[in-house]
Every structure is written in C-alpha cells, then in structure tokens.
C-alpha cells in the first residue's frame, strides 16, 4: 500500500520545469538550469515500482529583475512553460537500492518587457522555444525503514535551448552537472521531503563566460487528509536558491565584467490529489520573500499531471471510482 502511494507521488514531477529566463546573476541573458523550488511536494527519494512514467508539468513564471539590494531594475518577465518528463525504473538493484533514470524536456514561452535601456532595447521581446534538456542518468533510492527513504544521483543538463548573445533566451549556452541528495518520509499521516541539488556549471565556449555554481534546497510538509477527502494532501512548501561561487569572465564579452551572486528564498502552499492507479494531480502556489540578482518569483502557479505509461505490476486502484 505504501509503495503504491509513493509511486504515484514520485511520478507527479521529478525535476519539474526548467524555466529559463534572463537573469542578472550568472551570464547576462542566460538562466539557472532550473527554477527555485523545482522539486517542492515531490518525495524524490521514494523508490518506484518497475515501469515507465510520464509527467506533464506546467508553470507560469512572472517576476521582475532585481539587483543586489532587491530593487527592480527595469525588466519584467512573463514565461508560461511546459515540461514533459519521462521516468524509467527497470527494477534493477544497485548498491543495495533501486536504480532509476529520467529525462525532462522543457518548452518555454518567454516574454521580456524592458523599460531600462541599459538592459537592452526598450519594449517587449519574446522567444518561444525548447530549453535545456535534463538527462538524469543515474539515481538510486534506498529504503531506510518502512516509509523512510534516502536517495542520491547525478544528471547532466545539455545546451539544447535557444540562446543568442544579447537576445531573449530560453536557456543558457552552458552545460551543467547536477548531483542531488534527498530524504523522504511517507506514512499514513504525512508526506515530508527534503531535497538538495547542486549545479556545477561549465563555461560558455562562445563567450568564455563561466557562470557560478548554484545550490538549491526545497522543503515540503504535506498533511494527508483522507478523513476529509480520499487522497487529499495539503501543506506548506519552501525553497532556497543560493549561488555559491562567483562568475568568471575569461573573454571580452560584456566588456569583461561579471555579475553578482543570485539568491532566492520563497514560501508557498501545495494541494495534491492522489487518484490511485498511477493517476496524480498537484497544484501549488509559491512566491519569493527575498530576491537578489535574479528575476523574482512574484507568484507562481504550477500544475502537474502524472500517468503511468507502463507498469510491470499494476497496483490495486485505491482511490479511483469503480467505473474507471
């Protein structure tokens, strides 16, 4: 029963959507490889039954570019986006845990409204395109005790997105390695997850600009409310994004200058509905409470729908009406 529950929640959204946008930290016109709060509400450390899972994750990011003091700089961002996530669990035991892998393919509709001529041509500029694809090729989940899980893994983020020097971009023109470590607690009353990701960013070969590394931490505390409605979970969520190393400019682009370190801290709320049989829907809202050298999250809704494409051992439908 517990494994059926964690399967459905895990498939809800693994890496979420890699919303890419123009930021003041990192390389100018580039973006972080994932938005702050990317894994909130997801017990990534819980193992999945063998199978192939698909998640559609849709978010709407809107915010303003902030400086080191948190003041607006004259750029507004509006970026609806959708990511297709494919999760594969072959049923392979490795190092005493369950191996799995996934790939996230994001599509971004980025629109910038620039009012400060120091940031570019004044007016609205848009770019609808794919962003950088995330290939998380190695991840292992271990069961510590019934309902308690820990996991660790490594992925690579490619340069598949649309990027042009001085343009409105959906990504950064740099590769990244993405190690992660997480802990999940799932029982009959609670769904608690702590997730940490590190983005080791490589140099942009075109501009010789090396964006600093970033650390992401997401926390989720959801209360299961089966007594009110079967499969309902509600609770607070929060995130921290911290750029831990400084940018380096090894070329002549941007007149040889570098940008400051980014920081984002935010809070929100999440509502999850587990329909059983691999069907899962989640809706969340979050907002920055502190932003430095980044585009702020001024209030972001996220909708995630997850379905199993193939499951080797289909679970007994617990929360789906009998006619389904």
C-alpha positions in Angstrom: 0.0 0.0 0.0 2.7 2.4 1.0 4.8 1.6 -2.1 1.7 2.3 -4.3 1.3 5.7 -2.7 4.9 6.8 -3.1 5.0 5.6 -6.7 2.1 8.0 -7.6 3.6 11.0 -5.7 7.1 10.5 -7.1 5.8 10.4 -10.7 4.0 13.7 -10.0 7.0 15.6 -11.2 10.7 14.7 -10.8 12.6 17.7 -11.9 9.7 19.9 -12.7 10.1 22.5 -15.3 13.4 24.1 -16.2 12.0 27.6 -16.7 14.9 29.5 -18.3 14.9 33.3 -18.2 17.1 36.3 -18.4 18.8 36.9 -15.0 21.3 39.4 -13.6 23.4 36.8 -11.9 25.0 34.1 -14.0 25.9 35.0 -17.5 23.9 38.0 -18.8 20.9 36.7 -20.8 21.4 33.2 -19.5 19.4 31.4 -16.9 19.6 29.0 -14.0 19.3 25.4 -15.1 16.1 25.0 -13.0 13.7 27.4 -11.2 13.9 27.8 -7.5 11.5 25.4 -5.7 11.7 22.9 -8.6 11.1 19.7 -6.5 8.7 21.0 -3.9 6.0 18.5 -3.0 7.8 15.5 -4.5 9.3 12.7 -2.4 12.1 12.1 -4.9 13.8 9.6 -2.5 10.9 7.2 -2.6 11.5 4.2 -4.9 9.1 3.5 -7.8 7.8 0.1 -9.0 9.3 -1.0 -12.3 7.8 0.8 -15.3 7.7 3.9 -17.4 6.0 7.1 -16.2 5.1 10.3 -17.8 4.5 13.7 -16.2 3.3 16.9 -17.7 4.4 19.9 -15.6 3.1 23.4 -16.4 4.1 26.6 -14.7 3.6 30.3 -15.2 6.5 32.4 -14.0 6.2 36.2 -13.8 8.6 38.5 -12.0 11.0 41.4 -12.2 14.7 41.6 -12.4 16.2 42.5 -9.0 19.6 44.0 -8.1 21.8 43.2 -5.1 19.6 45.3 -2.9 16.4 43.6 -4.1 15.3 46.7 -6.1 13.6 46.5 -9.5 16.0 47.1 -12.5 13.5 47.7 -15.3 12.8 44.3 -16.7 9.6 42.2 -16.3 9.4 38.6 -17.3 6.3 36.6 -18.3 7.1 32.9 -19.1 4.5 30.2 -19.3 6.2 26.9 -19.8 5.5 23.1 -20.0 7.9 20.2 -19.4 7.5 16.6 -20.5 9.2 14.3 -18.0 9.9 10.6 -18.8 10.8 8.4 -15.8 12.2 4.9 -16.2 12.6 2.3 -13.4 13.9 -1.0 -14.8 13.6 -2.9 -11.5 17.4 -3.0 -11.1 19.0 -3.3 -7.7 22.3 -1.3 -7.5 24.4 -0.7 -4.3 21.5 -2.0 -2.2 19.0 0.4 -3.7 16.5 0.8 -6.6 18.0 2.3 -9.7 16.0 4.8 -11.9 16.6 7.5 -14.5 14.7 10.3 -16.1 14.7 13.0 -18.8 13.0 16.4 -18.7 12.2 18.3 -21.9 11.0 21.9 -21.3 9.3 24.3 -23.7 9.3 28.0 -22.8 7.2 30.9 -24.0 9.5 33.7 -22.7 8.5 37.4 -22.9 10.5 40.3 -21.6 9.3 43.8 -21.1 12.3 46.1 -20.9 12.0 49.7 -19.6 15.6 50.3 -18.7 17.7 51.0 -21.9 20.8 49.8 -20.0 19.4 46.2 -20.2 18.6 46.2 -23.9 16.2 47.6 -26.4 13.2 49.1 -24.7 9.9 47.3 -25.3 8.6 43.7 -25.4 10.7 40.8 -26.8 9.7 37.2 -27.0 11.1 33.8 -27.8 9.1 30.5 -27.9 11.4 27.6 -27.9 12.8 24.5 -26.2 15.0 25.0 -23.2 18.0 22.9 -22.0 17.1 19.2 -21.6 18.0 17.5 -18.3 19.2 13.9 -18.5 19.3 12.4 -15.0 21.1 9.1 -15.9 21.9 7.7 -12.5 19.8 7.8 -9.4 19.5 5.3 -6.5 16.8 5.2 -3.8 17.3 3.3 -0.5 14.6 2.3 2.0 15.9 3.0 5.5 12.7 1.9 7.3 9.1 1.5 6.1 8.1 4.9 4.9 11.6 6.4 5.2 13.8 6.8 2.1 17.0 8.4 1.1 18.4 8.8 -2.5 21.3 10.2 -4.4 22.1 10.6 -8.1 23.7 12.5 -10.9 22.5 14.1 -14.1 23.7 16.3 -17.0 22.0 19.4 -18.4 22.6 19.9 -22.1 22.7 23.1 -24.3 19.6 22.2 -26.4 17.9 25.5 -25.6 17.6 28.7 -27.6 20.4 31.2 -26.8 21.9 34.2 -28.6 24.2 36.9 -27.2 22.1 39.9 -26.3 18.8 38.1 -27.1 15.7 36.9 -25.2 16.7 33.4 -24.4 15.1 30.2 -23.1 18.3 28.8 -21.7 22.0 29.4 -21.1 24.7 28.2 -23.5 26.5 26.1 -20.9 26.5 22.5 -19.7 25.9 21.6 -16.1 26.4 18.5 -13.9 23.6 18.1 -11.4 24.3 15.9 -8.3 21.4 15.6 -5.9 20.6 14.1 -2.4 17.2 13.8 -0.8 15.2 12.4 2.1 11.5 11.5 2.2 9.2 10.4 5.0 5.8 9.0 4.0 3.3 7.4 6.3 -0.4 7.3 6.8 -0.4 11.0 8.0 2.5 12.8 6.4 4.4 13.4 3.2 7.6 15.2 4.1 10.5 15.7 1.7 13.9 17.5 1.9 15.7 17.9 -1.4 19.1 19.4 -2.3 20.6 19.9 -5.8 24.0 21.3 -6.8 24.6 22.7 -10.3 28.2 22.6 -11.4 28.2 25.0 -14.4 30.7 24.8 -17.2 32.0 27.7 -19.3 30.1 29.1 -22.3 32.5 28.2 -25.2 31.2 31.1 -27.3 31.7 33.9 -24.8 34.3 32.3 -22.4 31.9 33.3 -19.5 31.8 30.8 -16.6 28.6 31.1 -14.6 29.0 30.4 -10.9 27.8 27.1 -9.3 24.4 27.1 -7.6 22.8 25.2 -4.6 19.1 24.5 -4.4 17.2 23.3 -1.3 13.5 22.5 -1.3 11.3 21.5 1.7 7.8 20.1 1.8 5.5 19.3 4.7 2.1 17.9 3.5 -0.6 16.6 5.7 -2.7 13.7 4.4 -6.4 14.5 4.8 -8.0 11.2 3.8 -10.7 11.8 6.6 -11.9 14.8 4.6 -11.3 13.5 1.1 -9.6 10.3 0.0 -6.1 11.0 -1.5 -6.0 14.7 -0.5 -2.7 16.2 0.8 -2.2 19.9 1.8 0.7 21.8 3.3 3.4 24.4 3.2 6.4 24.4 0.8 9.6 26.4 0.7 12.8 26.8 -1.2 16.3 28.4 -1.2 18.4 29.1 -4.2 22.0 30.3 -3.5 24.8 30.9 -5.9 27.8 29.6 -4.1 30.7 30.5 -6.4 31.3 33.8 -8.3 31.1 34.2 -12.1 34.3 34.3 -14.1 34.7 36.2 -17.4 37.6 34.8 -19.3 36.8 36.7 -22.5 35.9 40.1 -23.8 32.1 39.7 -23.9 30.1 42.1 -21.7 33.2 44.3 -21.6 34.9 41.8 -19.4 32.6 42.3 -16.4 30.8 39.7 -14.2 27.5 39.7 -12.4 26.7 39.3 -8.7 25.6 36.1 -6.9 22.0 35.2 -7.1 19.7 34.4 -4.1 16.1 33.4 -3.9 14.1 32.4 -0.8 10.4 31.6 -1.1 7.3 30.1 0.5 4.1 28.6 -0.7 1.3 26.0 -0.4 0.6 22.8 -2.2 -2.5 20.7 -2.8 -2.1 17.2 -4.1 -4.8 14.7 -5.1 -3.9 11.0 -5.4 -6.5 9.2 -7.6 -4.7 5.9 -7.3 -3.6 3.6 -10.1 -0.8 5.9 -11.1 -3.0 9.0 -11.7 -1.9 12.1 -9.8 -2.7 15.8 -9.9 -1.0 18.6 -8.0 -1.5 22.3 -7.8 0.9 24.7 -6.0 1.5 28.4 -5.5 4.7 30.0 -4.3 6.3 33.4 -4.0 9.7 34.9 -3.3 10.2 36.5 0.1 13.8 37.6 -0.8 15.4 38.1 -4.2 18.9 39.3 -5.1 20.5 39.5 -8.6 17.7 37.4 -10.2 14.3 37.5 -11.7 11.8 37.3 -8.8 9.0 34.8 -8.4 6.1 37.2 -7.9 3.5 34.5 -7.6 3.8 31.2 -9.5 1.2 28.6 -10.1 2.3 25.1 -11.0 0.0 22.3 -12.3 1.3 18.7 -12.6 -0.4 15.7 -14.1 1.2 12.3 -13.9 0.2 9.0 -15.6 1.9 5.6 -15.8 2.7 4.7 -19.4 3.7 1.1 -18.4 3.8 -0.7 -15.1 5.2 -4.2 -14.7 3.0 -4.8 -11.7 -0.1 -2.6 -11.8 -1.3 -1.5 -8.3 -4.8 -2.1 -7.0 -6.8 1.1 -7.6 -7.4 2.5 -4.2 -9.0 5.9 -4.9 -10.4 5.7 -8.4 -14.2 5.3 -8.9 -15.2 1.7 -9.8 -16.4 2.8 -13.3 -12.8 3.8 -14.2 
